[in-house]
Amino acid sequence: MPLLGGIRPPIALLCLLIVALAGLTAKVLGPSGEAVVPEAVLTSQKHFAEDGAIALRASIDERVTDLQRTAAALSKGERAEPEDVLSDLGRTYQKWTGTTVLDLETGDVLAARGERIPLAWIDKDVLTGEYALAPRMVRLETGDVRLMTMAVLDRKEGPQHLLIASNSLAVPNISMGPFRTMAVVARDGEVLATAGFEESEALNSDKQRTELDFLQKQMSRLSGQAATRTEEHPVTAREPGSHGYPGVSGTLVGDSYNGRITTAGYASLASSDPAEKDSVAAGLGLTVVAMLPVVQQQGAADAGRELYGLVAAGALIALGLLAAAVLWAAVQRPLLRMFLESRRLARGDLTRPVAIPRWGEAARIGTALERLRTQLTGDADGESSGTGRRRARFGVRVPLAVTAVLLLLWCVPVGLLLNRTDDSVSVPATMVNDQRERTDLVADRVRRALNEAQADLVSTSRLIDVDKPDAAGELLSDALREHTRYQALYVVDGSGEVLARAGGDPHGWSDDEDLPLVRVSGKGGKKPVIQAGAPVPEEKGVTLVGEVRVEFLNSLLKRPGLGELRVVNAEAETLAASDGFRAFEGLPGDTLPDLVRAAGVPVGAGPVENGLLLRDGGSVTVAAAAPFSGGGVASDLGWTVVSWQNADSFEIAAYEREDRSVLAGLLGLAAIVICLGWVHLVVARPLRALAASAEKLAGGDLKTVHFPRYQDEVGAVVRSLELIRQQLQARRNNQARRPAEPRLGAGGR
């Protein structure tokens, strides 16, 4: 008998799959105990650190690029006094804590603004070495660390000057929420800057000071661990084939104190594009660490949940054994009996009647074999009085259906009915807070990007000569290639006439002083038109206008773990989104517009809920809104970033249990399809064809040759039928020759 064909392998495979699925069910749905910290909270801390690293990287790169671009523009223009250079730089970009102009030949300080910059770190290697003029991190006398950015003012006439600008390494100044702290960490694990501890230092009680000391020690220890982990290459730090943050990121769990356990997410500063090589911040070896103490959960779940997995696994084993017994009793055993009976008849053992099964195709085959036995023995009476044809309406399909029903009795309740979640699922308050604070961080990024766009226009406007349109157009083309955030740049006069342009088609611009320098238009079109303007100096009514690409703003909104994000105006009309949108479309539902309006209420006007947990039917949604604030021309636009996502995307125990139950049901359904489909194709269909062939042979069809198509039990019965057919044909030929022999004998006498 074959070992890999026939009825035995699919039944054996079904038993193995049932045992494996039962073990998996007991493992993932059984008594495992809840994690000390929910995985959703840890993942949220990692995303928070990634957002901080992205914001810090963008801030550093923009400051370095702006300084170098300004120095290059000043080098091309007319010679200006150092004091005027710093004054113009300060009016254009309010982002540096201190600026200084040095004479490269004498080392004298020609001008200085803001925070005093120490100069002891400047030496020959800084100016002429392999990494000449590369940004340096310098510690001030106060202990704070500053990033020093340099650019050479290379004039055609006169001595060369060195422009130095310093800025802090602090993460964006956003609301950290209660107890959250963030830090910027160097390669050696040293904490260069922190945010969040300042609010805690106002606490006066001994208990609060003790807790603050504990948190500071935890931040120092976890920062060292994070700096060590971020030394790994980003490709090897992730699982093969995984995507996401281009740098190294992860989570850490610290010690517990007063029922709270410290959790931290970390992320190295990495380029937004892994192929990008010109990111200065990505090469500084900095890491952002976000730490948050969370309430420690109990170690075990309720007893009912613990027993659920074991009960489900036991029920699957019981139903699986019953299903296998049905297949063995109704399919395998009768088929093997017919195989033995057909082989006995083919070998010539005709003494015993054929043991005929009670029903199904096996009964039809047994009846046909009994009729063939009587034909071989020549018992005409036995043939006529033998059992008639037993036809089964359903045959072997009945036990297959019964087996499927038995297994579905487990798959359907487990996959579709049990472990269902509803709107009573407990979502950790940390997730709501993180949704709000991360939305605030994204809003800060978008606001800074718009401020940066307008500041770049101010810097470029100083180089425009309206009397030379061709030169102005060439300047705009160069600026458009450098600034990917714009889709068009053009110069317009007071009447709206375009004097020079580069990029896409310009849109109308009004020189009304009451209108903001950053504005939006284009209602009724496919895309909103977002414009930023900067007056051209010494040219009354002339303005340099840049149209910001909507795709650029959309790219700032795409962050994992925040769901869908949109930038909306004061009327809650969509201006940009992380996913597809229609220009100026409203927000879905009624709650989100109310949330946007509540987030825009001025401080002191009443309680503001800019983070909500929405429950509607069986779904739970976490939403947050963050209005633009913090300064710059974009802060007065009245725009808001709103985000929302379904809570079932969180790695919460209830949702994970539901997903695992659905997976278990689907795996059981897959086992049914594979194994019973195998039985149907390999056994049921050939068995029905065999029953029909056996009945035709028993009915006298001796011309049809029977070829076995499979080397299994059914094929063995087909071979036996072919041997029986040959025996019957030989017997008929012998009977046809016997009457002719007496006639030949009489003629001879």
C-alpha positions in Angstrom: 0.0 0.0 0.0 1.3 3.5 -0.7 2.5 5.6 2.2 2.0 9.0 0.6 -1.3 8.5 -1.3 -4.8 7.4 -0.6 -7.0 8.1 2.4 -4.5 7.9 5.2 -2.3 11.0 4.6 -5.1 13.6 4.7 -6.6 12.1 7.8 -3.2 12.0 9.5 -2.5 15.6 8.4 -5.8 16.7 9.8 -5.0 15.2 13.1 -1.6 16.8 13.2 -3.0 20.2 12.3 -5.7 20.0 14.9 -3.1 19.1 17.6 -0.8 22.0 16.4 -3.7 24.4 16.4 -4.8 23.3 19.8 -1.4 23.9 21.2 -1.2 27.3 19.5 -4.6 28.2 20.9 -3.6 27.2 24.4 -0.4 29.3 24.1 -1.8 32.5 22.7 -5.2 32.5 24.4 -4.3 30.6 27.6 -2.9 31.7 31.0 0.0 33.9 30.0 -0.5 36.9 32.4 -0.6 40.5 31.3 2.6 42.3 30.6 3.9 44.7 33.2 3.7 47.5 30.6 1.3 47.2 27.6 3.1 46.8 24.3 1.0 49.7 22.9 2.5 52.1 25.5 6.0 51.0 24.7 5.4 51.4 20.9 4.0 54.8 21.5 7.1 55.9 23.4 9.2 54.7 20.5 7.1 56.7 18.0 7.4 59.7 20.3 11.2 59.5 20.3 11.2 59.1 16.5 9.0 62.2 16.1 11.4 64.1 18.4 14.4 62.9 16.4 12.9 63.9 13.1 12.0 67.3 14.4 15.6 67.8 15.8 17.2 66.6 12.6 15.1 68.8 10.5 15.8 71.8 12.7 19.6 71.3 12.7 19.7 70.7 8.9 17.6 73.7 8.2 19.8 76.0 10.4 23.0 74.7 8.7 21.5 75.1 5.3 20.1 78.6 6.0 23.4 79.8 7.3 25.4 78.5 4.3 22.8 79.8 1.9 22.9 83.2 3.5 26.7 83.3 3.4 26.7 82.3 -0.3 24.2 85.1 -1.1 26.2 87.7 0.8 29.4 86.6 -0.9 27.8 87.3 -4.3 26.3 90.6 -3.4 27.8 93.9 -2.5 30.1 94.1 0.5 28.2 94.7 3.7 29.4 95.6 7.2 29.6 92.7 9.7 27.0 94.5 12.0 24.6 94.8 9.0 25.2 91.1 8.2 24.2 90.0 11.6 21.3 92.4 11.8 19.8 91.2 8.5 20.4 87.6 9.6 18.6 88.1 12.9 15.6 89.8 11.2 15.3 87.0 8.7 15.8 83.9 10.9 15.0 84.0 14.6 16.5 80.7 15.3 20.1 81.2 16.6 21.0 81.8 20.2 24.1 83.8 19.1 26.0 84.9 16.0 29.5 86.2 15.5 31.6 87.4 12.5 35.4 86.8 12.7 38.3 88.0 10.6 40.0 84.9 9.4 43.4 86.6 9.1 43.6 88.3 12.5 41.0 86.3 14.5 39.4 89.5 15.7 35.7 89.5 16.5 34.1 92.0 14.1 30.5 91.8 15.3 28.4 89.7 17.7 24.8 89.3 18.5 22.9 87.3 21.2 24.6 84.8 23.4 28.4 85.0 23.7 30.1 82.3 21.6 33.4 80.9 23.0 36.2 80.8 20.5 38.8 78.6 22.1 37.7 75.6 20.1 38.5 77.2 16.7 41.9 76.0 15.5 43.6 75.2 12.2 41.9 71.8 11.9 38.5 73.3 12.3 39.2 75.7 9.3 41.4 73.5 7.0 41.1 69.9 8.2 39.3 66.9 6.7 36.0 68.1 8.1 36.6 71.8 7.6 33.8 74.0 8.7 31.7 71.0 9.8 29.3 71.8 12.7 30.8 71.3 16.1 29.3 70.7 19.5 30.8 73.0 22.1 30.1 73.2 25.8 29.6 76.7 27.3 30.8 77.9 30.6 27.3 77.4 32.0 27.5 73.7 31.1 25.0 73.9 28.3 25.9 72.4 24.9 25.6 74.4 21.7 25.9 73.3 18.1 28.3 75.7 16.3 27.6 76.2 12.5 30.1 78.0 10.3 30.2 79.5 6.9 32.9 81.7 5.1 32.0 85.1 3.7 34.3 84.9 0.7 34.3 88.4 -0.9 36.1 89.3 -4.1 37.6 92.3 -2.4 38.9 92.5 1.2 39.7 89.9 3.8 37.6 86.7 4.4 35.2 86.6 7.3 33.9 83.6 9.2 30.3 83.6 10.1 29.5 81.5 13.2 26.0 80.8 14.6 25.2 78.8 17.7 21.9 77.1 18.6 20.8 74.7 21.3 20.2 71.0 20.8 16.9 70.9 22.7 14.0 69.2 21.2 11.1 71.4 19.9 9.5 73.4 22.7 6.2 71.6 22.9 4.0 70.3 25.7 5.5 67.2 27.2 2.5 66.4 29.3 2.7 65.2 32.9 5.8 63.3 34.0 7.3 63.0 30.4 10.9 64.0 29.8 13.0 64.0 26.7 16.8 64.2 26.3 19.3 64.6 23.5 22.2 62.2 24.1 25.7 62.0 22.6 27.5 59.0 21.3 29.1 58.3 24.7 25.7 58.4 26.5 26.2 61.9 27.9 22.9 63.8 28.2 23.4 67.1 26.3 20.0 68.6 26.8 16.8 67.8 28.5 13.2 69.0 28.4 10.5 68.2 30.9 12.5 68.2 34.1 12.2 72.0 34.4 8.5 71.7 35.3 9.2 69.1 38.0 11.9 71.2 39.7 9.2 73.5 41.0 8.0 70.7 43.4 8.9 71.3 47.0 8.0 68.3 49.1 10.7 65.7 50.0 8.7 63.0 48.3 8.5 64.9 45.0 12.2 65.8 45.1 13.0 62.1 45.7 10.9 61.1 42.7 12.7 63.8 40.6 16.1 62.4 41.6 14.9 58.9 40.7 13.7 60.1 37.3 17.0 61.9 36.6 19.0 58.8 37.5 16.7 56.7 35.3 17.1 59.1 32.4 20.9 58.9 32.7 21.0 55.1 32.8 18.5 54.6 30.0 20.3 57.3 27.9 23.5 55.3 28.1 21.7 52.1 27.0 20.0 53.9 24.1 23.3 55.4 22.9 24.9 51.9 22.9 22.0 50.5 20.9 21.9 53.2 18.3 25.5 52.4 17.4 24.2 49.4 15.5 23.6 49.8 11.8 19.9 50.6 11.0 19.7 47.6 8.6 20.8 45.0 11.2 18.8 46.7 14.0 15.5 45.8 12.3 14.0 42.5 11.3 14.8 41.5 7.7 12.3 43.1 5.3 10.8 45.5 7.9 10.3 49.1 7.1 9.6 52.2 9.1 11.9 54.7 10.7 15.1 54.9 8.7 17.4 55.1 11.7 17.7 52.9 14.8 14.8 53.1 17.3 13.4 51.0 20.0 12.1 50.8 23.6 13.6 50.4 27.0 12.0 49.5 30.4 13.6 50.8 33.6 13.0 50.5 37.3 9.8 51.0 39.2 9.0 53.6 41.9 5.8 54.1 43.8 3.8 51.8 41.6 5.1 53.4 38.4 7.6 51.9 36.0 9.8 54.0 33.7 9.5 53.3 30.0 11.6 55.0 27.3 11.7 55.2 23.6 14.9 56.1 21.7 15.7 57.0 18.1 18.9 58.1 16.4 18.9 61.1 14.2 18.6 59.7 10.7 18.0 61.1 7.2 14.4 61.1 6.0 15.7 59.3 2.9 18.3 56.5 3.6 20.0 57.3 0.4 20.4 61.0 1.5 24.1 61.8 2.3 24.0 65.5 3.0 22.2 65.5 6.3 24.5 67.2 8.8 22.4 66.2 11.8 22.5 62.5 10.8 26.2 62.5 11.1 26.4 64.0 14.6 25.7 60.7 16.4 22.9 62.1 18.5 20.0 60.1 20.0 16.7 61.4 21.3 15.3 59.6 24.4 11.7 60.0 25.5 11.0 58.7 29.0 7.6 58.3 30.7 6.7 56.6 34.0 3.5 54.6 33.6 1.4 52.8 36.2 2.5 49.2 36.6 -0.2 46.7 35.7 -1.2 43.6 37.6 0.7 40.5 36.6 -2.3 38.3 35.9 -5.5 38.5 34.1 -8.9 37.3 35.4 -9.5 33.6 35.8 -12.1 33.4 33.1 -9.6 34.7 30.5 -7.0 32.3 31.7 -9.2 29.2 31.3 -10.5 30.3 28.0 -7.5 29.2 26.0 -7.3 25.8 27.7 -11.0 25.1 27.3 -10.9 26.1 23.6 -7.9 23.9 23.0 -9.6 20.9 24.7 -12.8 21.4 22.7 -10.8 21.5 19.5 -9.0 18.2 20.4 -12.4 16.5 21.2 -14.1 17.7 18.1 -11.0 16.9 16.0 -10.8 13.3 17.3 -14.5 12.9 16.6 -14.1 14.3 13.1 -11.1 11.9 12.4 -13.2 9.0 13.8 -16.0 9.9 11.3 -13.6 9.9 8.4 -12.0 6.6 9.6 -15.3 4.8 10.1 -17.2 6.2 7.1 -14.5 6.5 4.5 -11.2 4.8 5.3 -12.4 1.5 6.7 -15.0 0.7 4.0 -12.5 1.7 1.3 -9.9 -0.6 2.7 -12.4 -3.4 3.0 -13.3 -3.0 -0.7 -9.6 -3.1 -1.5 -9.2 -6.4 0.3 -12.4 -7.9 -1.2 -11.5 -6.9 -4.8 -8.0 -8.3 -4.4 -9.4 -11.6 -3.1 -11.7 -11.9 -6.1 -9.0 -11.0 -8.5 -6.8 -13.8 -7.0 -9.6 -16.4 -7.6 -10.9 -16.8 -4.0 -14.6 -17.0 -4.8 -15.8 -19.2 -2.0 -17.0 -16.4 0.4 -19.6 -13.8 -0.4 -18.4 -10.2 -0.5 -18.9 -8.3 2.7 -21.0 -5.3 1.5 -20.9 -2.1 3.5 -24.2 -0.5 4.5 -24.2 2.7 2.4 -22.3 5.0 0.1 -20.1 4.3 -2.8 -18.5 1.4 -0.9 -21.9 -0.3 -0.8 -22.3 0.2 -4.6 -18.8 -1.2 -5.2 -19.5 -4.1 -2.8 -22.7 -5.0 -4.5 -21.0 -4.9 -7.9 -18.2 -7.1 -6.6 -20.7 -9.6 -5.3 -22.4 -9.8 -8.7 -19.1 -10.2 -10.4 -18.3 -13.1 -7.9 -21.5 -14.9 -8.8 -20.7 -14.4 -12.5 -17.2 -15.9 -12.1 -18.7 -18.9 -10.2 -21.4 -19.4 -12.8 -24.1 -19.2 -10.2 -27.0 -17.7 -12.3 -29.4 -18.1 -9.4 -27.0 -16.3 -7.1 -26.6 -13.5 -9.6 -30.3 -13.1 -10.1 -31.1 -13.4 -6.4 -28.2 -11.4 -5.1 -28.5 -8.0 -3.5 -29.6 -5.4 -6.0 -27.9 -2.2 -6.7 -27.5 0.0 -3.7 -27.3 3.6 -4.9 -26.4 6.3 -2.4 -27.7 9.8 -3.1 -24.8 11.5 -1.3 -22.3 8.8 -0.6 -18.9 9.9 0.7 -19.8 13.5 0.7 -21.9 12.9 3.8 -19.0 12.1 6.1 -17.0 14.9 4.6 -19.8 17.3 5.4 -20.2 15.9 8.9 -16.5 16.4 9.5 -16.6 19.9 8.2 -19.6 20.7 10.5 -17.9 19.3 13.5 -14.8 21.4 13.0 -16.9 24.5 12.1 -18.6 24.1 15.5 -15.2 25.2 16.9 -14.0 27.6 14.2 -17.1 29.8 14.0 -17.5 30.5 17.7 -13.8 31.1 18.3 -13.2 33.2 15.2 -16.5 35.2 15.1 -18.4 35.1 18.4 -16.0 34.8 21.3 -13.5 37.4 22.6 -15.4 40.2 20.8 -14.5 43.7 21.9 -17.0 46.5 22.3 -16.9 50.2 23.3 -16.2 49.2 27.0 -12.5 48.3 26.2 -10.2 50.1 28.5 -7.7 52.2 26.6 -4.7 53.4 28.7 -4.8 57.1 29.4 -1.2 57.2 28.3 -2.3 56.4 24.7 -4.7 59.4 24.7 -2.0 61.7 26.1 0.5 60.4 23.6 -2.0 61.0 20.7 -2.4 64.6 21.9 1.2 65.4 22.5 2.4 63.7 19.2 -0.2 65.7 17.4 1.1 68.8 19.0 4.6 67.9 17.8 3.4 67.4 14.2 1.6 70.8 14.4 4.9 72.4 15.6 6.7 70.8 12.6 4.2 72.1 10.1 4.2 75.6 11.7 8.0 75.7 11.6 8.0 74.5 8.0 5.7 77.4 6.9 7.8 79.9 8.9 10.9 78.6 7.3 9.3 78.9 3.9 8.5 82.6 4.5 11.9 83.2 6.0 13.6 81.8 2.9 11.5 84.1 0.8 12.7 87.1 2.9 16.3 86.0 2.4 15.8 85.6 -1.4 13.9 88.9 -1.8 17.0 90.9 -0.8 18.8 89.7 -3.9 16.0 90.5 -6.4 16.5 93.4 -8.8 13.1 94.2 -10.4 14.9 96.3 -13.1 16.6 93.1 -14.4 13.7 90.6 -15.0 16.0 88.0 -16.7 18.4 88.0 -13.8 15.5 87.8 -11.3 14.0 84.9 -13.2 17.3 83.0 -13.1 17.6 83.7 -9.4 14.1 82.3 -8.8 14.9 79.2 -10.9 18.0 78.5 -8.7 16.0 79.1 -5.6 13.3 76.7 -6.8 15.8 74.0 -7.4 17.2 74.4 -3.9 13.9 74.6 -2.1 11.8 71.5 -2.8 8.9 72.9 -0.7 7.9 75.3 -3.4 6.0 74.6 -6.6 6.2 78.1 -8.0 8.1 81.3 -7.3 7.2 84.7 -8.8 7.5 88.4 -8.2 4.4 90.6 -8.4 3.9 94.3 -8.2 1.2 96.3 -6.5 -1.3 95.8 -9.4 -0.8 92.0 -9.4 1.3 91.9 -12.5 4.0 89.2 -12.6 7.4 90.6 -13.1 9.5 87.4 -12.9 8.6 83.8 -12.3 9.8 80.2 -12.1 7.9 76.9 -11.7 4.2 76.4 -12.1 1.5 78.9 -13.1 1.2 81.8 -10.6 -2.0 82.6 -8.8 -3.3 86.0 -7.8 -1.7 87.9 -4.9 -3.2 90.9 -3.1 -1.0 93.5 -1.6 -3.5 94.2 1.2 -1.7 94.9 4.5 -4.6 93.3 6.4 -3.9 89.9 4.8 -1.3 87.6 6.4 2.0 86.8 4.7 1.0 83.2 4.6 -2.5 82.6 3.1 -4.5 79.9 1.4 -6.9 80.2 -1.6 -8.2 78.0 -4.4 -11.6 77.0 -3.2 -13.4 75.1 -5.9 -10.2 73.7 -7.3 -8.5 70.3 -6.9 -5.9 71.5 -4.5 -5.6 74.3 -2.0 -3.2 77.1 -3.0 -0.9 77.9 -0.1 1.1 81.1 -0.7 3.8 82.8 1.3 5.0 86.3 0.6 7.9 88.5 1.4 8.1 92.2 0.4 11.1 93.1 -1.8 13.2 95.7 0.0 13.2 99.3 -1.4 10.5 98.3 -3.9 7.1 99.6 -2.8 4.3 97.1 -3.5 6.6 94.5 -5.0 6.4 91.1 -3.3 8.2 87.8 -3.8 5.5 85.0 -3.6 6.2 81.3 -3.1 3.5 78.6 -3.5 4.1 75.8 -1.0 3.4 72.3 -2.4 0.6 70.5 -0.7 2.5 67.3 -1.1 5.3 68.8 1.0 2.8 69.4 3.9 1.3 66.0 3.4 4.8 64.4 3.8 5.1 66.1 7.2 1.9 64.4 8.4 2.8 60.8 7.6 3.8 59.4 11.0 3.2 55.8 12.1 1.0 55.2 15.1 -1.1 58.4 14.7 -3.7 57.2 12.3 -5.1 59.8 9.9 -3.9 63.4 10.2 -5.2 66.6 8.6 -4.3 70.3 8.6 -7.6 72.3 8.8 -8.4 76.0 8.8 -10.6 77.8 11.3 -13.7 76.4 9.6 -12.4 72.8 9.9 -11.8 72.6 6.2 -9.0 70.3 5.1 -5.9 71.9 3.6 -3.5 68.9 3.8 -3.7 65.3 4.9 -1.6 62.2 5.5 -3.9 60.3 3.2 -5.9 61.4 0.1 -8.4 64.2 0.5 -10.5 66.7 -1.4 -9.6 70.3 -1.2 -11.5 72.1 1.6 -13.5 69.0 2.5 -14.9 68.8 6.0 -13.9 66.4 8.8 -15.9 63.2 9.2 -18.6 63.2 11.8 -19.6 66.0 14.2 -17.2 65.4 17.0 -14.0 66.2 15.2 -15.1 69.7 14.1 -16.1 70.4 17.7 -12.7 69.2 18.8 -11.0 71.5 16.4 -13.1 74.5 17.6 -12.4 73.6 21.2 -8.7 73.4 20.6 -8.7 76.9 19.2 -10.2 78.4 22.3 -7.8 80.9 23.9 -6.2 80.0 27.1 -8.3 81.2 30.0 -11.6 81.1 28.1 -12.6 77.8 29.7 -11.6 74.1 29.8 -10.1 72.8 26.6 -10.3 69.1 25.7 -7.8 68.6 22.8 -7.5 64.9 23.3 -10.6 62.7 23.3 -11.6 59.0 23.6 -14.7 58.6 21.3 -16.9 55.6 21.8 -19.5 54.9 19.1 -21.2 51.5 19.1 -18.6 48.8 19.2 -15.7 51.0 18.1 -13.4 53.2 20.1 -11.5 56.1 18.5 -8.7 58.2 19.9 -8.6 61.8 18.6 -6.6 64.9 19.2 -6.2 68.4 17.9 -3.3 70.9 18.2 -3.6 74.5 17.0 -0.6 76.4 15.6 1.2 78.2 18.4 4.7 79.2 19.2 5.5 82.3 17.1 6.2 83.1 13.5 4.0 84.3 10.7 2.2 80.9 10.6 1.1 81.0 14.3 -1.7 83.5 13.5 -3.3 81.5 10.7 -5.8 79.8 12.9 -4.8 76.4 11.5 -5.1 73.2 13.5 -3.6 69.7 13.1 -6.2 67.0 14.0 -5.5 63.3 14.2 -7.7 60.3 14.9 -7.3 56.5 14.8 -9.3 53.5 15.8 -8.2 52.0 19.1 -8.1 48.5 17.6 -4.8 49.4 16.0 -3.2 49.6 19.5 -1.5 46.6 20.9 -3.9 46.3 23.8 -4.6 42.9 25.4 -8.3 42.9 24.5 -7.7 43.7 20.9 -4.8 41.3 20.6 -6.9 38.5 22.1 -9.7 39.3 19.6 -7.2 39.2 16.7 -5.7 35.9 17.9 -9.1 34.4 18.2 -9.9 35.4 14.7 -6.6 34.0 13.5 -7.3 30.7 15.3 -10.6 30.4 13.6 -9.1 31.2 10.2 -6.4 28.6 10.7 -9.0 26.0 11.6 -11.0 26.9 8.5 -7.8 26.6 6.5 -7.2 23.1 7.9 -10.8 22.1 6.9 -10.3 23.3 3.4 -6.9 21.7 2.9 -7.6 18.3 4.4 -11.2 17.8 3.4 -10.4 19.2 0.0 -7.6 16.7 -0.3 -9.9 13.9 0.6 -12.5 15.1 -1.9 -10.1 15.3 -4.8 -8.0 12.2 -4.1 -10.7 9.9 -2.7 -14.3 11.0 -3.1 -14.3 11.9 -6.8 -12.2 8.8 -7.9 -14.4 6.6 -5.6 -17.6 7.8 -7.3 -16.1 7.1 -10.7 -15.0 3.7 -9.5 -18.5 2.8 -8.2 -19.9 3.7 -11.6 -17.3 1.6 -13.5 -17.8 -1.4 -11.2 -21.6 -1.3 -11.8 -21.0 -1.1 -15.6 -18.7 -4.1 -15.4 -21.2 -6.1 -13.3 -23.9 -5.1 -15.8 -22.0 -6.9 -18.7 -19.7 -4.2 -20.1 -16.6 -6.2 -20.8 -15.1 -4.0 -23.5 -14.2 -1.0 -21.3 -10.6 -1.3 -20.1 -10.0 -0.1 -16.5 -6.8 1.9 -16.0 -5.7 3.0 -12.5 -5.0 6.7 -12.4 -3.6 6.8 -8.8 -1.3 4.4 -6.9 -3.6 4.2 -3.9 -6.5 2.2 -2.5 -8.8 3.3 -5.3 -6.2 2.5 -7.9 -5.7 -0.9 -6.4 -9.5 -1.6 -6.6 -9.4 -0.5 -10.3 -6.5 -2.9 -11.0 -8.5 -5.7 -9.4 -11.6 -4.8 -11.5 -9.4 -5.0 -14.7 -8.2 -8.5 -13.7 -11.8 -9.6 -13.0 -12.9 -8.1 -16.4 -10.2 -10.2 -18.1 -11.3 -13.3 -16.2 -15.0 -12.7 -17.2 -14.0 -12.1 -20.8 -11.9 -15.4 -20.9 -14.8 -17.2 -19.3 -17.2 -15.9 -22.0 -14.9 -16.9 -24.7 -14.6 -20.4 -23.3 -18.4 -20.7 -23.1 -18.7 -19.7 -26.7 -16.2 -22.4 -27.9 -17.8 -25.3 -26.0 -21.0 -25.7 -28.1 -18.9 -25.9 -31.3 -16.8 -28.9 -30.2 -19.6 -31.6 -30.4 -20.5 -30.5 -33.9 -17.0 -30.9 -35.1 -16.9 -34.4 -33.5 -20.1 -35.5 -35.3 -19.0 -34.5 -38.7 -15.8 -36.5 -38.3 -17.6 -39.8 -37.7 
